[in-house]
């Protein structure tokens, strides 16, 4: 007795779903997760990886099966059957992709909103809640020093915005380097040094062309646009050194525009801050005592 085609389809579908789930939860293609953003982003990647695996195995399996099952037999010179107009099949292969695309779109929007990416689109003024550094204030004020209503601070993607004890860092992107300035200690560095577990707010500007600040281990990437202040917030969760990459083609040496973010434990960060803070000479105000 032949097995009904509907039962075969059901079993194959279940096998594809189980295979996709196994691959999604057991095969990791992402780098080390080192920020509070990572688990949120990774959950979206896992869902997309599961869906992609199911589609890949299903499509490739169907193509291989068709090549074997419907291959031309030796000596067969006849034309294949002219089959067309299968309405149920057309409805199925239209409905399934539509549902998948709708689900992925809604889920992606939810993840992006949870990471803070929609705050600047809904209310640009929300990004001015944190104290602005001098370089950022200059870019959002007019010629007379009054606030420019046309200026906007974009960004805010990341976990850490709105929290207390935020570490502010000014980031200047130029061909072909990132420069980091710490208002807390008046330090300028070619590397980004941050304490583990403390929210960090990067207020970024570009001096020449569009750049992009990307740390794969943090799962964050933000464009840095000339004349347009950009904010990026994150909270590191693992001490270590991680690459900073410019992810926007910015010129002939774009591939060499790299730096490093060093995540210290809090005590080690305080030591680095103290060691690299400039020594400020003080002038004695007390009058000198004349010698006899």
DANORLIN-V475154 format. One line per field, one symbol per residue. phi: phi as a letter, one per 40 degrees, with the letter a starting at -180 (. if undefined). A space follows every 50 residues. Layout:
phi = ???
//
This chain:
phi = .ccdcccccccccccccccccccccbbbbccdcbaccdcccccccccccc ccccccccccccccdccccbccccgcbcccccbagccdcccccccccccc cccccccccccccccgccccccaccccccccccccccccbbcccgcdccc cbbchgchcicgccfcccbcbbbacbabbbbbccbfbbacbcbbccgbcb bcbbabcbbcbacbbdccgbaacbbdgbdbbbbabcbbcibbcbbcbbdb icbdcccbabbbcccdcccccccccbcccbcbbccccccccc
//
